[in-house]
Amino acid sequence: MKKLFLFVIVMTLSLTGLQAQKKNVPSADGKAPQGISSVAAEKVIKLPMPEVGLDGEFRTALKNRATTRDLKSEELPMEIISSLLWSAYGFNRPEEQKRVVPSAINVQEFDIYVFLEQGIYLYDAQRNTLNNVVEGDHRAEISKQKHFAVAPFSIVIVANYDRMTKFKNTEDRDFYAAVDCGYVSQEIYLFCAMNDLGTVACGGIDRDILKKLLKIKNGKAMLAHPVGRR
Ligand SMILES: Cc1cc2nc3c(=O)[nH]c(=O)nc-3n(C[C@H](O)[C@H](O)[C@H](O)COP(=O)(O)O)c2cc1C
């Protein structure tokens, strides 16, 4: 009876370990899955298939992330615009005034403009509003690239240098503005990937026109994203 009990314990422990090893997570005894330390000295480490931690919607978002230039002009509901803006630059921890995206030394330097048919709007993430700054349709002025004339709306990400005075020189400031902007852009891509929308990150935009249109005094239009059904 004692032997049977011991046998059951040993089998349970080794099966748990085996399962953990398969999933590449620590086993019940807290040890690292076999393989990580034993292959560390190899010149080439053959990785397991990228499956662990990539279940469900996270995998779908990453699998579908892509640039789409062929956008439809069909109007999109405000609900979609609201969720997209929150994903790109909303507050996910409002009690700490912190956003979905990180920023170097938490400067939160971006002004996010939405170009709609009826005008240009500034996103206020705190109040969840779009505030009109310019009237009329200026979507095609963002860039000569054809997707801007077609997309129902476009987002323009503007770095406001007044919020970046903590950086010791303009080289650092410009570097971090570009890095921070990448996070916003990727959120837009991922939201689109999850919602059957198309978008393209565009660096080829008309910054002089945007500077005048948006009255940018101390800052730079970094990237624009036309968004539409694909
Ligand atoms: C910073 C940046 C600027 C880009 N600028 C443009 C652009 O002005 N016009 C354009 O059509 N695509 C632009 N792209 C999209 C790239 O061409 C695209 O990401 C690349 O071809 C890879 O395709 P994928 O996004 O589907 O992986 C830009 C991408 C990045 C990251």
The ligand as an SDF file (V2000), in Angstrom:
LIG
                    3D

 31 33  0  0  0  0  0  0  0  0999 V2000
    8.1320   55.2070  -39.3590 C   0  0  0  0  0  0  0  0  0  0  0  0
    7.4030   54.6470  -40.5630 C   0  0  0  0  0  0  0  0  0  0  0  0
    7.0910   55.4630  -41.6280 C   0  0  0  0  0  0  0  0  0  0  0  0
    6.3900   54.9520  -42.7290 C   0  0  0  0  0  0  0  0  0  0  0  0
    6.0280   55.7860  -43.7360 N   0  0  0  0  0  0  0  0  0  0  0  0
    5.2650   55.3160  -44.7470 C   0  0  0  0  0  0  0  0  0  0  0  0
    4.7700   56.2020  -45.7540 C   0  0  0  0  0  0  0  0  0  0  0  0
    4.9900   57.4160  -45.7310 O   0  0  0  0  0  0  0  0  0  0  0  0
    4.0170   55.6700  -46.7570 N   0  0  0  0  0  0  0  0  0  0  0  0
    3.7090   54.3350  -46.8080 C   0  0  0  0  0  0  0  0  0  0  0  0
    3.0030   53.9260  -47.7420 O   0  0  0  0  0  0  0  0  0  0  0  0
    4.1500   53.4770  -45.8770 N   0  0  0  0  0  0  0  0  0  0  0  0
    4.9040   53.9220  -44.8320 C   0  0  0  0  0  0  0  0  0  0  0  0
    5.3120   53.0760  -43.8280 N   0  0  0  0  0  0  0  0  0  0  0  0
    4.8610   51.6800  -43.8460 C   0  0  0  0  0  0  0  0  0  0  0  0
    6.0110   50.7400  -44.2240 C   0  0  0  0  0  0  0  0  0  0  0  0
    6.2920   50.8590  -45.5880 O   0  0  0  0  0  0  0  0  0  0  0  0
    5.5720   49.3110  -43.8550 C   0  0  0  0  0  0  0  0  0  0  0  0
    5.4680   49.2240  -42.4600 O   0  0  0  0  0  0  0  0  0  0  0  0
    6.5820   48.3120  -44.3710 C   0  0  0  0  0  0  0  0  0  0  0  0
    6.5370   48.2290  -45.7700 O   0  0  0  0  0  0  0  0  0  0  0  0
    6.3640   46.9280  -43.7940 C   0  0  0  0  0  0  0  0  0  0  0  0
    5.0720   46.4710  -44.0610 O   0  0  0  0  0  0  0  0  0  0  0  0
    4.1310   45.9790  -42.8710 P   0  0  0  0  0  0  0  0  0  0  0  0
    3.8100   47.1660  -42.0020 O   0  0  0  0  0  0  0  0  0  0  0  0
    2.9120   45.4070  -43.5140 O   0  0  0  0  0  0  0  0  0  0  0  0
    4.8970   44.9690  -42.0980 O   0  0  0  0  0  0  0  0  0  0  0  0
    6.0150   53.5750  -42.7410 C   0  0  0  0  0  0  0  0  0  0  0  0
    6.3390   52.7670  -41.6540 C   0  0  0  0  0  0  0  0  0  0  0  0
    7.0010   53.2840  -40.5750 C   0  0  0  0  0  0  0  0  0  0  0  0
    7.2790   52.3850  -39.3880 C   0  0  0  0  0  0  0  0  0  0  0  0
  1  2  1  0
  2  3  1  0
  2 30  2  0
  3  4  2  0
  4  5  1  0
  4 28  1  0
  5  6  2  0
  6  7  1  0
  6 13  1  0
  7  8  2  0
  7  9  1  0
  9 10  1  0
 10 11  2  0
 10 12  1  0
 12 13  2  0
 13 14  1  0
 14 15  1  0
 14 28  1  0
 15 16  1  0
 16 17  1  0
 16 18  1  0
 18 19  1  0
 18 20  1  0
 20 21  1  0
 20 22  1  0
 22 23  1  0
 23 24  1  0
 24 25  2  0
 24 26  1  0
 24 27  1  0
 28 29  2  0
 29 30  1  0
 30 31  1  0
M  END
$$$$
